[in-house]
Amino acid sequence: MKKLNNYRRNFLKNSSYFISSLLFSSIFKINTSYSKSKLKPRIIIVGFGIGGATCISYLLKFSKNFDIIVIEKNERIQTCPMSNLVIADIIPYSYISHDFDYMRLKNIKFLNSSVKTIYTSKKIIETEDSSKIDYDYLILSPGINFKNDIDGYNHKDRTIIPHCWNGTKDLFKFKKRLNDLEKKSTIIISAPDYPYRCPPAPYERASLLANFLKRKKKKFKILILDSKDSFTKKEIFLNEWRNYHKESIEWIPKSKGGKVTYFNKKENYVKTSNGSKFKADFINIIPNQKAADILTRSKLNGNKDWCDVNPMTFELKNFRNIFVVGDSIDAGDMPKSAFSANSQAKILATNLVNRIYEKDILSPVFLNTCYSFSSSKRAFSITSWYKLNKKKTRIVSLGSSTTKVDALSHQYYDETRQAYGWYENLVKTLYG
Ligand SMILES: Cc1cc2nc3c(=O)[nH]c(=O)nc-3n(C[C@H](O)[C@H](O)[C@H](O)COP(=O)(O)OP(=O)(O)OC[C@H]3O[C@@H](n4cnc5c(N)ncnc54)[C@H](O)[C@@H]3O)c2cc1C
């Protein structure tokens, strides 16, 4: 404990800025009895999504020793995992929407606000209401932002069909537009280029939209216009589409002119890299992606799309005591997924505690399993294992295993149960 006290005293001596405890307590929605500890190292966590909430679930048992503050801009969490099933009316919205269980977060202060800027030289973050809070250690798991690199497309345009790639209530708008489709319609899904959040999800969305429209007895054609020439679990998806939707789902890869380069929202058509024009009743552009806004605004990503971190600790390159985890980082061979964010955040939190207590840093291994549904009774998965390369600078794949294309129906059904089991266990651990 002496080490911690010395640490905190040194920090306070060097820090040029403190906010008053009066202002501080007034900005917290809960725990208003908060007064700033001068003895404990302060850890601020930005984002209570999958990566941030996993860090908290690990740091919870040290919450008496550290001064932990969580800052999340949303008032509830709506997860992206399972959201395609909500769109397809297979499960209710309540399944993916979670309240914050404050009672569980003992000794942790929770601030419902958006972080505007991070002043790294002063070790201060500033929130949207201009409150400033100093930190000793800063953990960022803010997710993704979107690129506007398709001519005519703006991801912030409220009048177009929302991409539904970031856990917002836009999902209801998407569902309404889907429900409003006539008896016979053409749908375009434009799939982004790597790297992006949840690589199989555009193809899962195509499968589940088809499943939904078939149940509604509507005629449809789904065109997947792809910015890539291949995709994860491709053989299984193609097999599912052949067996259950015949000619109704067509995948057009980049090499055959699938990359969307132009969007005309007035006349509802897109143009692709080889000049082809595709008109549709429903155009769902899933934009290319990059690290969350807060990282760019605070100049933490070195002008790159994704943040470079040390994969042993998740400390941001060139920034001591700032850690980034989840979709915002370049995670080497690991895909951007909730499973990955969860696996990475456990290592981050463990090695941060090890650093604070001056213990050995663990050399990590990681795991990722991505489930995809093609209907309510059929799911399939890919599981991959990862370690660090010899220089310990990059996460590399150790191999993977995928559901067999010719698996039996009951095996596909078993995987749906495993998918629900994985999800329910995750959200119970993170959100109570
Ligand atoms: C359709 C779809 C289906 C998916 N299905 C799966 C699946 O089946 N399995 C799987 O493993 N993964 C899946 N994913 C991927 C998964 O959702 C992400 O990889 C995961 O959420 C990443 O976690 P994160 O912590 O990096 O970001 P998030 O979970 O998005 O958390 C970021 C949080 O930070 C908050 N935030 C951002 N900026 C600020 C700020 N400035 N101030 C305060 N708070 C801020 C946000 O409000 C958000 O709550 C899916 C994704 C999509 C789009």
The ligand as an SDF file (V2000), in Angstrom:
LIG
                    3D

 53 58  0  0  0  0  0  0  0  0999 V2000
  -24.3300   -6.3520  -36.8160 C   0  0  0  0  0  0  0  0  0  0  0  0
  -23.2220   -6.7470  -35.8710 C   0  0  0  0  0  0  0  0  0  0  0  0
  -23.2140   -8.0110  -35.3050 C   0  0  0  0  0  0  0  0  0  0  0  0
  -22.1620   -8.3780  -34.4520 C   0  0  0  0  0  0  0  0  0  0  0  0
  -22.1670   -9.6430  -33.9270 N   0  0  0  0  0  0  0  0  0  0  0  0
  -21.1320  -10.0540  -33.1720 C   0  0  0  0  0  0  0  0  0  0  0  0
  -21.0880  -11.3840  -32.6600 C   0  0  0  0  0  0  0  0  0  0  0  0
  -22.0000  -12.1860  -32.8920 O   0  0  0  0  0  0  0  0  0  0  0  0
  -20.0090  -11.7490  -31.9280 N   0  0  0  0  0  0  0  0  0  0  0  0
  -18.9810  -10.8960  -31.6510 C   0  0  0  0  0  0  0  0  0  0  0  0
  -18.0240  -11.3080  -30.9800 O   0  0  0  0  0  0  0  0  0  0  0  0
  -19.0090   -9.6040  -32.1040 N   0  0  0  0  0  0  0  0  0  0  0  0
  -20.0320   -9.1640  -32.8500 C   0  0  0  0  0  0  0  0  0  0  0  0
  -20.0660   -7.8640  -33.3130 N   0  0  0  0  0  0  0  0  0  0  0  0
  -18.9250   -6.9740  -33.0240 C   0  0  0  0  0  0  0  0  0  0  0  0
  -18.9950   -6.2670  -31.6590 C   0  0  0  0  0  0  0  0  0  0  0  0
  -20.1780   -5.5250  -31.5620 O   0  0  0  0  0  0  0  0  0  0  0  0
  -17.8120   -5.3160  -31.4690 C   0  0  0  0  0  0  0  0  0  0  0  0
  -16.6440   -5.9100  -31.9500 O   0  0  0  0  0  0  0  0  0  0  0  0
  -17.6430   -4.9410  -29.9870 C   0  0  0  0  0  0  0  0  0  0  0  0
  -18.7760   -4.2450  -29.5490 O   0  0  0  0  0  0  0  0  0  0  0  0
  -16.3730   -4.1210  -29.7600 C   0  0  0  0  0  0  0  0  0  0  0  0
  -16.3000   -3.6750  -28.4350 O   0  0  0  0  0  0  0  0  0  0  0  0
  -15.6900   -2.2190  -28.1060 P   0  0  0  0  0  0  0  0  0  0  0  0
  -15.6100   -2.1170  -26.6360 O   0  0  0  0  0  0  0  0  0  0  0  0
  -14.4680   -1.9860  -28.9230 O   0  0  0  0  0  0  0  0  0  0  0  0
  -16.7840   -1.2080  -28.6850 O   0  0  0  0  0  0  0  0  0  0  0  0
  -18.3010   -1.0070  -28.2330 P   0  0  0  0  0  0  0  0  0  0  0  0
  -18.8660   -2.2600  -27.7010 O   0  0  0  0  0  0  0  0  0  0  0  0
  -18.9860   -0.3490  -29.3870 O   0  0  0  0  0  0  0  0  0  0  0  0
  -18.2150    0.0300  -27.0290 O   0  0  0  0  0  0  0  0  0  0  0  0
  -17.8380    1.3630  -27.2240 C   0  0  0  0  0  0  0  0  0  0  0  0
  -18.5450    2.2030  -26.1620 C   0  0  0  0  0  0  0  0  0  0  0  0
  -17.8600    3.4480  -26.0080 O   0  0  0  0  0  0  0  0  0  0  0  0
  -18.8200    4.4780  -25.8870 C   0  0  0  0  0  0  0  0  0  0  0  0
  -18.1590    5.7240  -26.3230 N   0  0  0  0  0  0  0  0  0  0  0  0
  -17.6080    5.9740  -27.5260 C   0  0  0  0  0  0  0  0  0  0  0  0
  -17.0520    7.1900  -27.5630 N   0  0  0  0  0  0  0  0  0  0  0  0
  -17.2470    7.7230  -26.3310 C   0  0  0  0  0  0  0  0  0  0  0  0
  -16.9110    8.9740  -25.7560 C   0  0  0  0  0  0  0  0  0  0  0  0
  -16.2490    9.9160  -26.4490 N   0  0  0  0  0  0  0  0  0  0  0  0
  -17.2830    9.2210  -24.4700 N   0  0  0  0  0  0  0  0  0  0  0  0
  -17.9630    8.2770  -23.7520 C   0  0  0  0  0  0  0  0  0  0  0  0
  -18.3190    7.0750  -24.2610 N   0  0  0  0  0  0  0  0  0  0  0  0
  -17.9530    6.8020  -25.5330 C   0  0  0  0  0  0  0  0  0  0  0  0
  -19.9430    4.0530  -26.8000 C   0  0  0  0  0  0  0  0  0  0  0  0
  -21.1730    4.6910  -26.4560 O   0  0  0  0  0  0  0  0  0  0  0  0
  -19.9740    2.5370  -26.5560 C   0  0  0  0  0  0  0  0  0  0  0  0
  -20.8500    2.1840  -25.5080 O   0  0  0  0  0  0  0  0  0  0  0  0
  -21.1160   -7.4620  -34.1490 C   0  0  0  0  0  0  0  0  0  0  0  0
  -21.1330   -6.1860  -34.7130 C   0  0  0  0  0  0  0  0  0  0  0  0
  -22.1660   -5.8340  -35.5850 C   0  0  0  0  0  0  0  0  0  0  0  0
  -22.1690   -4.4590  -36.1890 C   0  0  0  0  0  0  0  0  0  0  0  0
  1  2  1  0
  2  3  1  0
  2 52  2  0
  3  4  2  0
  4  5  1  0
  4 50  1  0
  5  6  2  0
  6  7  1  0
  6 13  1  0
  7  8  2  0
  7  9  1  0
  9 10  1  0
 10 11  2  0
 10 12  1  0
 12 13  2  0
 13 14  1  0
 14 15  1  0
 14 50  1  0
 15 16  1  0
 16 17  1  0
 16 18  1  0
 18 19  1  0
 18 20  1  0
 20 21  1  0
 20 22  1  0
 22 23  1  0
 23 24  1  0
 24 25  2  0
 24 26  1  0
 24 27  1  0
 27 28  1  0
 28 29  2  0
 28 30  1  0
 28 31  1  0
 31 32  1  0
 32 33  1  0
 33 34  1  0
 33 48  1  0
 34 35  1  0
 35 36  1  0
 35 46  1  0
 36 37  1  0
 36 45  1  0
 37 38  2  0
 38 39  1  0
 39 40  1  0
 39 45  2  0
 40 41  1  0
 40 42  2  0
 42 43  1  0
 43 44  2  0
 44 45  1  0
 46 47  1  0
 46 48  1  0
 48 49  1  0
 50 51  2  0
 51 52  1  0
 52 53  1  0
M  END
$$$$
